[in-house]
């Protein structure tokens, strides 16, 4: 980026920074949501809630189905590479 374009785009820096942060937060949330250990922990908590009577059978089945789907379906890659070195991005 040249000096002129850098100066012209300077007012957009806060927007670009906010978008970058939001993107990284979204990626981390997706990673955590699809972590098998976290899903299994939520399933165990769901079973406890059913045993304690905190939720009804219909709510249990809906949430259990959603969590089991998360376990069965691997998380989708975002298609973005965080590696800045082009040599490391090449497929051999």
C-alpha positions as a Markdown table, in Angstrom:
| # | Residue | x | y | z |
|---|---|---|---|---|
| 1 | Unk | 0.0 | 0.0 | 0.0 |
| 2 | Unk | 1.4 | 3.3 | -1.0 |
| 3 | Unk | 1.6 | 6.5 | 1.1 |
| 4 | Unk | -1.3 | 8.2 | -0.8 |
| 5 | Unk | -3.6 | 5.2 | -0.6 |
| 6 | Unk | -2.7 | 4.7 | 3.0 |
| 7 | Unk | -3.6 | 8.3 | 3.8 |
| 8 | Unk | -6.8 | 8.1 | 1.8 |
| 9 | Unk | -7.9 | 4.9 | 3.5 |
| 10 | Unk | -6.9 | 6.1 | 7.0 |
| 11 | Unk | -10.4 | 7.1 | 8.0 |
| 12 | Unk | -11.6 | 3.6 | 7.3 |
| 13 | Unk | -9.0 | 2.0 | 9.7 |
| 14 | Unk | -11.5 | 1.8 | 12.6 |
| 15 | Unk | -14.0 | 0.0 | 10.4 |
| 16 | Unk | -11.4 | -2.4 | 9.1 |
| 17 | Unk | -10.1 | -3.1 | 12.6 |
| 18 | Unk | -13.6 | -3.7 | 13.9 |
| 19 | Unk | -14.4 | -6.1 | 11.0 |
| 20 | Unk | -11.1 | -8.0 | 11.7 |
| 21 | Unk | -12.0 | -8.4 | 15.3 |
| 22 | Unk | -15.5 | -9.5 | 14.5 |
| 23 | Unk | -14.2 | -12.0 | 12.0 |
| 24 | Unk | -11.8 | -13.5 | 14.5 |
| 25 | Unk | -14.5 | -13.7 | 17.2 |
| 26 | Unk | -16.8 | -15.5 | 14.8 |
| 27 | Unk | -14.1 | -18.0 | 13.9 |
| 28 | Unk | -13.3 | -18.7 | 17.6 |
| 29 | Unk | -17.0 | -19.1 | 18.4 |
| 30 | Unk | -17.5 | -21.6 | 15.6 |
| 31 | Unk | -14.4 | -23.5 | 16.7 |
| 32 | Unk | -15.6 | -23.7 | 20.2 |
| 33 | Unk | -19.2 | -24.7 | 19.2 |
| 34 | Unk | -17.9 | -27.6 | 17.2 |
| 35 | Unk | -15.3 | -28.8 | 19.7 |
| 36 | Unk | -16.4 | -32.4 | 20.5 |
| 37 | Unk | -15.5 | -32.1 | 24.2 |
| 38 | Unk | -17.6 | -29.0 | 24.6 |
| 39 | Unk | -20.5 | -30.7 | 22.8 |
| 40 | Unk | -20.2 | -33.8 | 25.0 |
| 41 | Unk | -20.2 | -31.5 | 28.1 |
| 42 | Unk | -23.4 | -29.8 | 26.9 |
| 43 | Unk | -25.0 | -33.2 | 26.2 |
| 44 | Unk | -24.2 | -34.3 | 29.8 |
| 45 | Unk | -25.6 | -31.1 | 31.2 |
| 46 | Unk | -28.7 | -31.6 | 29.0 |
| 47 | Unk | -29.2 | -35.1 | 30.4 |
| 48 | Unk | -28.8 | -33.8 | 34.0 |
| 49 | Unk | -31.4 | -31.1 | 33.3 |
| 50 | Unk | -33.8 | -33.7 | 32.0 |
| 51 | Unk | -33.2 | -35.9 | 35.1 |
| 52 | Unk | -33.8 | -33.0 | 37.4 |
| 53 | Unk | -37.0 | -32.0 | 35.6 |
| 54 | Unk | -35.6 | -28.6 | 34.5 |
| 55 | Unk | -36.6 | -29.3 | 30.9 |
| 56 | Unk | -39.4 | -31.3 | 29.3 |
| 57 | Unk | -38.9 | -34.3 | 27.0 |
| 58 | Unk | -39.6 | -32.3 | 23.8 |
| 59 | Unk | -37.1 | -29.6 | 24.6 |
| 60 | Unk | -34.6 | -32.3 | 25.5 |
| 61 | Unk | -35.0 | -34.1 | 22.2 |
| 62 | Unk | -34.7 | -30.9 | 20.1 |
| 63 | Unk | -31.5 | -29.9 | 21.8 |
| 64 | Unk | -30.1 | -33.4 | 21.8 |
| 65 | Unk | -30.7 | -33.7 | 18.1 |
| 66 | Unk | -28.9 | -30.3 | 17.5 |
| 67 | Unk | -25.9 | -31.3 | 19.6 |
| 68 | Unk | -25.6 | -34.8 | 18.0 |
| 69 | Unk | -25.7 | -33.1 | 14.6 |
| 70 | Unk | -22.8 | -30.9 | 15.7 |
| 71 | Unk | -20.8 | -34.0 | 16.7 |
| 72 | Unk | -21.5 | -35.8 | 13.5 |
| 73 | Unk | -20.8 | -32.9 | 11.2 |
| 74 | Unk | -17.2 | -31.7 | 11.1 |
| 75 | Unk | -16.7 | -27.9 | 11.3 |
| 76 | Unk | -16.4 | -26.3 | 7.9 |
| 77 | Unk | -13.1 | -24.6 | 7.2 |
| 78 | Unk | -13.5 | -20.9 | 6.5 |
| 79 | Unk | -11.3 | -21.1 | 3.4 |
| 80 | Unk | -9.0 | -18.4 | 4.8 |
| 81 | Unk | -5.4 | -18.9 | 5.5 |
| 82 | Unk | -3.7 | -17.3 | 8.4 |
| 83 | Unk | -0.3 | -18.1 | 7.1 |
| 84 | Unk | 1.4 | -15.0 | 5.6 |
| 85 | Unk | 4.4 | -17.0 | 4.1 |
| 86 | Unk | 3.4 | -18.0 | 0.6 |
| 87 | Unk | 5.9 | -20.9 | 0.7 |
| 88 | Unk | 3.9 | -22.5 | 3.5 |
| 89 | Unk | 0.6 | -22.2 | 1.6 |
| 90 | Unk | 1.7 | -24.3 | -1.4 |
| 91 | Unk | 0.2 | -27.7 | -1.6 |
| 92 | Unk | 2.8 | -30.5 | -2.3 |
